[in-house]
Amino acid sequence: MPKAMEPVSIAMPPDPAPATAPRPLAGLLEGGRPLVMGILNVTPDSFSDGGQFLDPARAIAHAEEMVSQGADILDIGAESTRPYGGMRPVTAADEMDRLKPVLPAVVRLGVPVSIDSLKADVVAWALDNGATIANDVWGLQGDPAMASVVASRGVPVIAMHNRAEVDPAIDIVADVAAFFSRSIQIASAAGIARGNIVLDPGIGFGKTPEQSIITLAHTAAFKAFGLPLLVGASRKRFINSVSPAPPDRRIGGSLASHLYAVRHGAAIVRVHDVAETVQALRVIAAIEKAAT
């Protein structure tokens, strides 16, 4: 297993996009600052805030609050993926029933909305009803219809690393890199433009806490793919392994993780605590500007 700052060699797959491919992410990323994606879980069982926003009115109010706090993107999910196990699958119909009273109002807030779902049918429905980004925690390697849905809508997709089982013995950085290569190849075969791909190393998913820390430590290595990186370390269990605290008391660890990730190349951070993250990013940017 590599040490935290050991260089990593990554074999690059061929570029899946033609030179003329549209880059809809450019509008979000051209400002050159890291983007904050606010999490909206309309679920009863998410690991950190399950049930808090299952009521549509509370979900919409929370989305409004996150936008007022500076969220650049809202990521809405109606099925908990519970990275630490205990996931309770729901049907596509159940997901859409949870989304229907919330998604239209969230879309009207005027920031890009990402749909966080494992199911191509749910993603297709959400994209057809105002969502503009697909967030797939199986990196186009779960539902076989996901890549074609994304390609047909011409939208960005967040391809996250995941594993069905945790294996403490593997080189997790090499595993993430190999997974990304497969996701990019699947995207290419489906006709997804390279400019529409965001890579997420999946902190907390299919990893021991130690592996999550190692993966985060190697954020810069994944820049070799030449694609925007999203890091979602918010309230994750690895923080508890370093400094014990329940999920809603892990803001310090979340901020430290996301500042590190941004410093090493992350373009987007996915967070529960929008106001605090926006403040931290603005302060570190001001400090770094003053240092030049």
C-alpha positions as CSV (number, residue, x, y, z in Angstrom):
1,M,0.0,0.0,0.0
2,P,1.5,3.4,-0.9
3,K,2.5,5.9,1.7
4,A,0.5,9.1,1.8
5,M,2.6,11.2,-0.6
6,E,4.2,8.5,-2.7
7,P,4.0,9.2,-6.4
8,V,1.5,7.1,-8.3
9,S,1.7,6.2,-11.9
10,I,-1.6,6.1,-13.8
11,A,-2.1,4.5,-17.2
12,M,-4.3,6.9,-19.2
13,P,-7.1,5.6,-21.4
14,P,-7.7,7.2,-24.8
15,D,-9.6,10.5,-24.9
16,P,-13.2,9.5,-25.4
17,A,-14.4,12.9,-26.7
18,P,-13.9,14.5,-30.1
19,A,-12.3,17.9,-30.2
20,T,-15.6,19.6,-30.9
21,A,-17.4,18.0,-27.9
22,P,-19.5,20.5,-25.9
23,R,-18.2,21.3,-22.4
24,P,-21.3,22.1,-20.3
25,L,-19.2,22.0,-17.1
26,A,-17.2,25.0,-18.4
27,G,-19.8,27.4,-17.2
28,L,-19.5,26.2,-13.7
29,L,-15.8,25.8,-13.6
30,E,-14.5,28.7,-15.7
31,G,-14.4,31.0,-12.7
32,G,-11.3,29.1,-11.5
33,R,-12.5,28.7,-7.9
34,P,-13.7,25.5,-6.2
35,L,-17.4,24.9,-6.3
36,V,-19.5,23.9,-3.3
37,M,-22.2,21.2,-3.9
38,G,-24.8,21.2,-1.2
39,I,-26.3,17.8,-0.2
40,L,-30.1,17.4,0.0
41,N,-31.2,14.0,1.2
42,V,-34.9,13.4,0.9
43,T,-34.5,10.0,2.6
44,P,-35.4,8.5,6.0
45,D,-32.1,6.7,6.5
46,S,-29.1,8.7,5.2
47,F,-26.1,8.2,7.6
48,S,-25.9,11.8,8.7
49,D,-29.2,13.6,8.2
50,G,-31.7,10.8,7.5
51,G,-35.3,11.9,7.9
52,Q,-34.5,15.5,8.5
53,F,-35.6,16.6,5.0
54,L,-38.0,13.8,4.0
55,D,-40.9,16.3,4.4
56,P,-41.1,18.2,1.1
57,A,-41.5,21.6,2.7
58,R,-38.5,21.1,4.9
59,A,-36.4,19.8,2.0
60,I,-37.3,22.9,-0.1
61,A,-36.6,25.2,2.7
62,H,-33.2,23.6,3.3
63,A,-32.4,23.9,-0.4
64,E,-33.2,27.6,-0.3
65,E,-31.0,28.0,2.8
66,M,-28.1,26.3,1.1
67,V,-28.4,28.5,-2.0
68,S,-28.5,31.6,0.2
69,Q,-25.3,30.3,1.9
70,G,-23.5,30.1,-1.4
71,A,-24.0,26.6,-2.8
72,D,-23.1,26.5,-6.4
73,I,-24.8,23.1,-7.1
74,L,-27.5,21.2,-5.2
75,D,-27.3,17.4,-5.2
76,I,-30.6,15.7,-4.4
77,G,-31.0,12.1,-3.6
78,A,-34.0,10.0,-2.7
79,E,-32.3,6.7,-1.8
80,S,-29.6,6.5,0.8
81,T,-26.5,4.8,-0.5
82,R,-25.2,4.5,3.2
83,P,-21.4,4.1,2.5
84,Y,-21.0,2.1,5.8
85,G,-23.5,-0.6,4.9
86,G,-27.1,-1.2,5.9
87,M,-28.4,0.4,2.7
88,R,-32.2,-0.3,2.3
89,P,-32.9,-0.3,-1.4
90,V,-36.1,1.4,-2.6
91,T,-37.8,1.0,-6.0
92,A,-37.5,3.6,-8.8
93,A,-41.2,4.5,-8.2
94,D,-40.4,5.2,-4.5
95,E,-37.5,7.4,-5.4
96,M,-39.6,9.4,-7.9
97,D,-42.5,9.7,-5.4
98,R,-40.0,11.3,-3.0
99,L,-38.6,13.6,-5.6
100,K,-41.8,14.8,-7.3
101,P,-42.9,17.3,-4.7
102,V,-39.3,18.6,-4.2
103,L,-37.3,18.6,-7.5
104,P,-39.3,21.2,-9.4
105,A,-39.1,23.7,-6.5
106,V,-35.4,23.1,-6.1
107,V,-34.8,23.5,-9.9
108,R,-36.6,26.9,-9.7
109,L,-33.9,28.2,-7.2
110,G,-31.7,28.7,-10.2
111,V,-28.6,26.8,-9.4
112,P,-27.6,23.5,-11.2
113,V,-29.3,20.5,-9.7
114,S,-27.6,17.1,-9.6
115,I,-29.6,13.9,-9.3
116,D,-27.9,11.3,-7.0
117,S,-29.3,7.9,-8.0
118,L,-28.2,4.4,-8.8
119,K,-31.0,3.9,-11.2
120,A,-31.0,5.0,-14.8
121,D,-34.8,5.3,-14.9
122,V,-34.7,7.8,-12.0
123,V,-31.8,9.7,-13.5
124,A,-33.7,10.0,-16.8
125,W,-36.8,11.2,-15.1
126,A,-35.0,13.8,-13.0
127,L,-33.0,15.0,-16.0
128,D,-36.2,15.4,-18.0
129,N,-37.7,17.4,-15.1
130,G,-34.9,20.0,-14.6
131,A,-31.9,18.3,-13.1
132,T,-28.8,19.0,-15.2
133,I,-26.1,16.7,-13.7
134,A,-26.1,12.9,-13.1
135,N,-24.4,11.7,-10.0
136,D,-23.7,7.9,-10.2
137,V,-22.1,6.4,-7.1
138,W,-21.2,3.4,-9.3
139,G,-19.3,5.4,-11.9
140,L,-21.4,4.1,-14.9
141,Q,-20.6,0.5,-13.8
142,G,-23.8,-0.3,-12.0
143,D,-27.0,0.1,-14.0
144,P,-26.1,-0.8,-17.6
145,A,-28.5,1.8,-18.9
146,M,-26.9,4.7,-17.1
147,A,-24.3,5.7,-19.6
148,S,-26.8,5.8,-22.5
149,V,-29.2,7.9,-20.4
150,V,-26.4,10.4,-19.7
151,A,-25.2,10.4,-23.3
152,S,-28.7,10.9,-24.7
153,R,-29.3,14.0,-22.5
154,G,-25.8,15.4,-23.1
155,V,-25.3,16.2,-19.5
156,P,-22.4,16.0,-17.1
157,V,-21.9,12.9,-15.1
158,I,-20.1,12.4,-11.8
159,A,-18.5,9.0,-11.9
160,M,-17.7,7.9,-8.4
161,H,-15.4,5.0,-7.4
162,N,-17.1,2.3,-5.4
163,R,-16.5,-1.4,-4.4
164,A,-19.0,-4.1,-3.5
165,E,-16.8,-5.2,-0.7
166,V,-14.1,-3.6,1.4
167,D,-10.6,-5.2,1.0
168,P,-8.1,-3.7,3.4
169,A,-5.2,-5.5,1.6
170,I,-5.5,-3.8,-1.8
171,D,-3.7,-0.8,-3.1
172,I,-6.7,1.5,-2.9
173,V,-5.1,4.3,-5.0
174,A,-4.4,1.9,-7.9
175,D,-7.9,0.5,-7.5
176,V,-9.5,3.9,-7.8
177,A,-7.4,4.7,-10.9
178,A,-8.3,1.5,-12.6
179,F,-12.0,2.1,-11.8
180,F,-11.8,5.6,-13.3
181,S,-10.2,4.2,-16.5
182,R,-13.1,1.7,-16.9
183,S,-15.6,4.5,-16.3
184,I,-14.0,6.7,-18.9
185,Q,-14.0,3.8,-21.4
186,I,-17.7,3.1,-20.7
187,A,-18.4,6.8,-21.2
188,S,-16.5,6.9,-24.5
189,A,-18.4,3.8,-25.8
190,A,-21.7,5.4,-24.9
191,G,-20.8,8.7,-26.6
192,I,-20.5,10.8,-23.5
193,A,-18.2,13.8,-24.2
194,R,-15.0,13.9,-22.2
195,G,-15.9,17.4,-21.1
196,N,-19.0,16.0,-19.4
197,I,-17.1,13.7,-17.0
198,V,-16.3,14.5,-13.3
199,L,-14.4,12.0,-11.3
200,D,-15.1,11.3,-7.6
201,P,-12.7,9.0,-5.6
202,G,-15.6,8.0,-3.4
203,I,-14.3,8.8,0.1
204,G,-16.0,6.3,2.5
205,F,-17.4,4.0,-0.2
206,G,-15.9,0.5,-0.4
207,K,-12.9,1.6,1.7
208,T,-11.7,1.2,5.3
209,P,-11.3,4.5,7.1
210,E,-7.5,4.2,6.6
211,Q,-8.1,3.7,2.8
212,S,-10.3,6.8,2.7
213,I,-7.5,8.8,4.3
214,I,-5.0,7.4,1.8
215,T,-7.3,8.1,-1.1
216,L,-7.8,11.7,0.1
217,A,-4.1,12.1,0.5
218,H,-3.6,11.1,-3.1
219,T,-6.1,13.6,-4.6
220,A,-3.4,15.1,-6.7
221,A,-2.7,11.8,-8.4
222,F,-6.1,11.6,-9.9
223,K,-5.5,14.9,-11.7
224,A,-3.5,12.8,-14.2
225,F,-6.8,12.0,-15.9
226,G,-7.2,15.6,-16.9
227,L,-10.8,15.8,-15.6
228,P,-12.5,17.8,-12.9
229,L,-12.4,16.1,-9.5
230,L,-15.2,16.1,-6.9
231,V,-14.4,15.1,-3.3
232,G,-17.2,14.3,-0.8
233,A,-15.6,13.8,2.6
234,S,-18.4,15.5,4.5
235,R,-19.0,13.9,7.9
236,K,-17.6,10.6,6.8
237,R,-16.6,7.8,9.2
238,F,-12.8,8.2,8.6
239,I,-13.0,11.5,10.5
240,N,-14.3,9.6,13.5
241,S,-11.4,7.2,13.3
242,V,-9.0,10.1,13.8
243,S,-11.1,12.3,16.2
244,P,-14.2,10.4,17.6
245,A,-17.4,12.3,17.1
246,P,-21.0,11.6,15.8
247,P,-21.7,12.6,12.2
248,D,-23.2,16.0,13.0
249,R,-20.1,16.9,15.1
250,R,-17.5,16.2,12.3
251,I,-17.5,19.7,10.7
252,G,-13.9,20.3,11.7
253,G,-12.7,17.1,10.0
254,S,-14.9,17.8,7.0
255,L,-13.5,21.3,6.5
256,A,-9.9,20.0,6.9
257,S,-10.5,17.3,4.4
258,H,-12.1,19.6,1.8
259,L,-9.5,22.3,2.2
260,Y,-6.8,19.7,1.6
261,A,-8.6,18.3,-1.4
262,V,-9.0,21.7,-3.0
263,R,-5.4,22.5,-2.3
264,H,-4.5,19.4,-4.2
265,G,-6.8,19.8,-7.2
266,A,-10.4,19.1,-6.3
267,A,-12.7,21.4,-8.4
268,I,-15.9,20.6,-6.4
269,V,-16.6,19.6,-2.8
270,R,-19.8,17.9,-1.8
271,V,-20.9,19.0,1.7
272,H,-23.6,19.0,4.3
273,D,-22.4,22.3,5.9
274,V,-22.5,24.8,3.1
275,A,-22.1,28.1,5.0
276,E,-19.0,26.9,6.9
277,T,-17.4,25.4,3.8
278,V,-18.0,28.6,1.7
279,Q,-16.5,30.7,4.5
280,A,-13.5,28.4,4.9
281,L,-12.8,28.4,1.1
282,R,-13.1,32.2,0.9
283,V,-10.7,32.7,3.9
284,I,-8.1,30.3,2.5
285,A,-8.3,32.0,-0.9
286,A,-7.8,35.4,0.7
287,I,-4.8,34.2,2.7
288,E,-3.2,32.6,-0.4
289,K,-3.8,35.7,-2.4
290,A,-2.1,37.8,0.2
291,A,0.8,35.4,0.2
292,T,1.6,36.0,-3.5
